Structures are given as structure tokens and as C-alpha cells.
Amino acid sequence: MIPNVLSVAGTDPSGGAGIQADLKAFSANGAYGMSVITALVAQTTTGVTAVREVEPEFVTAQLDTLLDDVRVDAVKIGMLANAGIIRAVVAAIDRYAPRHVVLDPVMVAKSGDRLLAAEAVAVLRDELLPRVDLITPNLPEAADLLGEPETTSADDMPAVAERLAGLGAKQVLLKGGHLDGESSVDVLHGGGATDYLTSPRVATTNDHGTGCTLSAAIAALRPQRPDWPSAVREAKQYLTTALRESHRLEVGHGHGPVHHFHQWW
């Protein structure tokens, strides 16, 4: 059975991040993609120029209309923009209890533009994070959630992941892409185990939407795999290849997108 996977996130007209990237990653990893839009974002490979947040009541209307009709096997949550939208998503999770929920805590775009209101971080941490199955922060996002300085060492990542798990998430995938080195190291912590996931670092500036793509791929694969570690490892391998093959694309003048459909063209 093909899984139905929902993205709850903002848009990206350039197609490299947000809802557009999630739908591509779902399709590339064998899932039927659906979307609930939280914000209209005017952005390209060079930055964000404007954001129009969707009213929380309309986010609720989108979620209820969809979830009353369609079986949802996994949910990926991305940009939520403000506290009202976060609470609308929390209420929907409580009502419908989707089986697998992945949270990519989108706070700042690749360009440095803030995508989550600073005052909403506490709501995301205290109300949403305990309700999800897997959270996928990078090192700056982890520091923001924990209210502590950003770590600069891979050796410290397991302890950071454990502190994040202490906030309520069942599984934590802490991404180390901001560190230097020949390898890209992530740490998966949960279920009493901590694993290092290492892949060769790809030398490319086509890294727009990598966080969206990875979390979406995990959400697509989890209903098709027996556990979180196997879904995460396969998703990381998919993203690494998408980065490696991104030179085939010519999109924009800034940080270009990864090649979501590298398997086929």
C-alpha cells in the first residue's frame, strides 16, 4: 500500500524548500503527498522578501477537512510561523492522533531570514515538541530550543540530542551539517540508543531546502520501514545523493536546490 503523507509547512516559489520540496521528496520516496499551507513565502535561492501568514483558523479548516476524509500515514511539520498556527497544529494532532509525526523546527531560512517568530519558540518547544515522534533540528535550531550556545564539536552532539529528548521528543535527529570536516555527521538519539550517522560531505552550494527534504524523506519512508533508524539512514542516503547530483540543475543565482528526482533524470 502506498502511504499517504502530509506536509504542514510554508511555500517556496522556487521549488527548493517548503511545501514544494516536501511533495517532491514524498514522491521520490514512494509516498502520496498532501499539503496544508501555513504561510505564503516570497523567496528564491537568494532570500526571503515577504511572508504572509495563514490565519490559524484556516490552518485548522485545512487540517480538519483533509483528516476527516483521508487516511494519513505520516505527517511532516515544517514552517509554522507563529504561536497561533503552532497551537492549531497541536490541537489537530490531539484530535486525530496521526501515527508518525516528524517535526523539522524551521526557524531561520538558509539566507538568514527568520521564519518563526521569536516569541513562538517556547510554544513550539513546550506544546508541540512533546507530541511528535521525531524532531530534526540542526545545531543552531537545537541551541535556540535549549536556550544555550551552539555546539561546535561533534563530540558534544550526543549530549545535546539527549537534552532535546528531555524536552519530550521520542526520537531526535541532530544534524551536524554546520560543522566543518570531510564528513557530515548526524546523531540519532531515542529508544535508549544513540547512533552516529556519517556521510561524505558534498562540496556544493546547492543546499537550499536540505532540512525540508531530509525530514520529508524520513516521513515518507517511516510507514514503509520497520523503525526510525532504518527510515532515517535511507533518507540521509537519499539526500546525500540529491546533493551530489544537484549540479545537473541550474536554478537561481544563490543557494540552488538539491536534485529530488536524481533516480530518474
ChimeraX attribute file (.defattr): number of C-alpha atoms within 10 A of each C-alpha:
attribute: neighborCount
match mode: 1-to-1
recipient: residues
	/A:1	7
	/A:2	11
	/A:3	20
	/A:4	20
	/A:5	28
	/A:6	30
	/A:7	28
	/A:8	25
	/A:9	26
	/A:10	27
	/A:11	24
	/A:12	21
	/A:13	15
	/A:14	18
	/A:15	21
	/A:16	29
	/A:17	30
	/A:18	30
	/A:19	32
	/A:20	21
	/A:21	28
	/A:22	36
	/A:23	25
	/A:24	22
	/A:25	28
	/A:26	27
	/A:27	17
	/A:28	18
	/A:29	20
	/A:30	16
	/A:31	25
	/A:32	18
	/A:33	21
	/A:34	18
	/A:35	21
	/A:36	20
	/A:37	21
	/A:38	30
	/A:39	25
	/A:40	17
	/A:41	18
	/A:42	15
	/A:43	21
	/A:44	23
	/A:45	24
	/A:46	14
	/A:47	15
	/A:48	18
	/A:49	10
	/A:50	11
	/A:51	15
	/A:52	12
	/A:53	17
	/A:54	18
	/A:55	15
	/A:56	19
	/A:57	12
	/A:58	15
	/A:59	22
	/A:60	19
	/A:61	14
	/A:62	16
	/A:63	21
	/A:64	14
	/A:65	10
	/A:66	16
	/A:67	16
	/A:68	10
	/A:69	8
	/A:70	10
	/A:71	13
	/A:72	21
	/A:73	21
	/A:74	24
	/A:75	26
	/A:76	27
	/A:77	31
	/A:78	26
	/A:79	27
	/A:80	30
	/A:81	25
	/A:82	23
	/A:83	20
	/A:84	17
	/A:85	24
	/A:86	22
	/A:87	18
	/A:88	19
	/A:89	21
	/A:90	18
	/A:91	15
	/A:92	16
	/A:93	18
	/A:94	10
	/A:95	11
	/A:96	13
	/A:97	12
	/A:98	16
	/A:99	13
	/A:100	19
	/A:101	22
	/A:102	27
	/A:103	27
	/A:104	25
	/A:105	25
	/A:106	23
	/A:107	24
	/A:108	15
	/A:109	17
	/A:110	18
	/A:111	15
	/A:112	10
	/A:113	14
	/A:114	14
	/A:115	20
	/A:116	19
	/A:117	13
	/A:118	13
	/A:119	10
	/A:120	17
	/A:121	20
	/A:122	16
	/A:123	15
	/A:124	22
	/A:125	18
	/A:126	13
	/A:127	18
	/A:128	19
	/A:129	24
	/A:130	18
	/A:131	18
	/A:132	23
	/A:133	18
	/A:134	29
	/A:135	28
	/A:136	25
	/A:137	25
	/A:138	21
	/A:139	23
	/A:140	18
	/A:141	20
	/A:142	24
	/A:143	16
	/A:144	18
	/A:145	20
	/A:146	16
	/A:147	10
	/A:148	11
	/A:149	11
	/A:150	15
	/A:151	17
	/A:152	13
	/A:153	10
	/A:154	17
	/A:155	9
	/A:156	10
	/A:157	23
	/A:158	20
	/A:159	13
	/A:160	23
	/A:161	24
	/A:162	19
	/A:163	14
	/A:164	25
	/A:165	20
	/A:166	11
	/A:167	15
	/A:168	20
	/A:169	22
	/A:170	18
	/A:171	25
	/A:172	27
	/A:173	28
	/A:174	26
	/A:175	24
	/A:176	23
	/A:177	16
	/A:178	13
	/A:179	15
	/A:180	13
	/A:181	10
	/A:182	11
	/A:183	15
	/A:184	19
	/A:185	21
	/A:186	23
	/A:187	21
	/A:188	26
	/A:189	26
	/A:190	19
	/A:191	10
	/A:192	7
	/A:193	8
	/A:194	17
	/A:195	13
	/A:196	15
	/A:197	20
	/A:198	15
	/A:199	14
	/A:200	12
	/A:201	16
	/A:202	17
	/A:203	10
	/A:204	14
	/A:205	14
	/A:206	26
	/A:207	22
	/A:208	25
	/A:209	23
	/A:210	22
	/A:211	25
	/A:212	28
	/A:213	31
	/A:214	24
	/A:215	30
	/A:216	34
	/A:217	31
	/A:218	30
	/A:219	35
	/A:220	35
	/A:221	25
	/A:222	24
	/A:223	21
	/A:224	18
	/A:225	14
	/A:226	10
	/A:227	11
	/A:228	21
	/A:229	19
	/A:230	14
	/A:231	19
	/A:232	23
	/A:233	14
	/A:234	18
	/A:235	23
	/A:236	20
	/A:237	15
	/A:238	24
	/A:239	22
	/A:240	21
	/A:241	16
	/A:242	23
	/A:243	24
	/A:244	19
	/A:245	20
	/A:246	22
	/A:247	16
	/A:248	11
	/A:249	12
	/A:250	10
	/A:251	18
	/A:252	13
	/A:253	9
	/A:254	15
	/A:255	20
	/A:256	24
	/A:257	28
	/A:258	30
	/A:259	26
	/A:260	27
	/A:261	16
	/A:262	17
	/A:263	11
	/A:264	6
	/A:265	8
